[in-house]
Amino acid sequence: MEENVYIFSHKHRGLALVIVNNKFNVPHLLDRSGAENDLKNMKKLFTKLAFAVKIYENLGVEQMIKTLKKAASNKKFLKDSDYFVCVISTHGEEIKDTTLASKQTTVQHDLYGIDGMPIYTSDVTTLFNMSNCPALAGKPKLFFIQVGIG
């Protein structure tokens, strides 16, 4: 067997975690009327692909973090899975930061909870890295982010 080939013979296809925020509690973030379609299409797609689909709607940022951490801590299921998929559909924005010392511009991407509070996409993906989620080590982790800008 080649070293660069994923093994897809685990007990489960995997977990598809879908978070869709479409109704916001802050005036500067408008409701996202098309997000219901994201939810419906993702549920249909990942169910058809034999994933265990977990759907969460209209979460504040603390609820988002708690939900993501709970998914990452599901060691037994994830260890017996081929993949992990995370879909987040919400408002967000790109934040550019130029470090004066190096004059390099870095970009962070915020995702907003319905409370208008942000979480960086890098914080989301870090929850599922080898250190934080060893059950997914060596397995594909797919992140799909659909963001409406403020």
N, C-alpha and C positions, 0 to 999 in steps of 0.2 A: 504494500500500500504506500502511496506517495504521502509525504509529510504535509504538503500544501493542499490537501483535499479534506473537506469537512465530512464528518461521518453523520449521515442522516438515518440512523437506525435506532434512535432512542424510542422510548415508550410513547412519548408525546411529540407532536409536531412543534408545539411551543405555545407561549403565551403572547397574545396580542392585546396590549394595554392601550385603550383609546380614551383620550381626554379631550372633550369638546366643550369649550366655553363660548356660549352665544348670547347670554344675557348678563350684562355688566351692571354693577352697583355704583358706578362712578360716572359723573356726567361727561367727562372727556373721552370715554370709551363707549362708542355706540354699539348697540346690539348687532350681532352678525347673523342676519337672516338666512344666509346660505349655508351656515354651519350645520344645519339639520341634515343637509344632503351629504356632507362629509361623514357625519355619524352613520347615516343609513348605508352609504356605500362601503365604508370601512368594515362595518359589521357584516354585511353581505359577503364582501371579498374574503375576509379572514376566516369566516365560518366555512365558506366553500373550500378554503385551503386547509381545513381541518385544525385550525388553531383554537385554543381555548380563549374566547374573547371576553374581556372585561371592559365594560363601558362605564365611564364616569362623565357626568355633565355638570357644568357650571360650578366649578370649584374655585375657592379662594386659593391664594398661593400656599398657605400653610396646609390646606387640604391636598393640594397638588403634591407637595413634598411628602406628606404622610402617605399618600397613595403610591407614589413612586418608590418610597422606602419599603413599604409593605410588599410590593411586587418583587423588589430586589432581595428581600429576605425570605422568599418562598423557595428555600434551598432544595427541598426534595423534588418539587415539580420542575424547577429549572434544571436541576441536574439530570432529570430524565427527559429533557426536551432537546429538540434539534436546534431551535432558534429562539430569539426573543425579538418582539416587535413592539415599538412604542410609537403611537400616533398622537400628536398634540395639535389641536386646531384652536387657535385663540388670537387675541391681539398681541402685538409685540413691536419691538423696534430695534434698530441697529445702533449701537453706541460706539463711536470711534474715540480712541484715547491715544494721544501722541505723548510718548515719554520724552521729556525734554533732554535727558542725558543721551539717549541713543537716537533721538529723532525718528523713531520707528512708530508707525501707527498700528495699533492693535484694534481689533473689532470684537466686540461682545454682542451677543444677541439676547435681548430680554424677551421673555414670555410673560404675559400678564395673567394673573388670576382675575376672577370677576370682581375682586376688591381693589383692582388697580395696582396691586403690589407685584414686583417683578421677581423672576428667577432666571438666571442665565441658562442658556442651552447647555453650556459646558458643565454646569452643576447637575443638570439632568443626566447627561451621559456619564459623568463621573460616578454616579450612583451604581452603574452597571459595569464598571471596569473590573479587572481581575482582582484588585485589592479589596474592593467593596462588595463584589458579587462573584466569588470564586466558582460558584455553580455554573456560571456562563463562560468560564475560561475556555478559550479555543473554539467558541461557538459564534456564529453570526449574530450580531445585534444590530437591528435595523431601526433607525429613527426617522420618522417622517414628520416634519414640522410644517404646518400650514398657518401662516400668520397674516392677519390683516393689520395694516399699519394704523395704530391709534385711531 
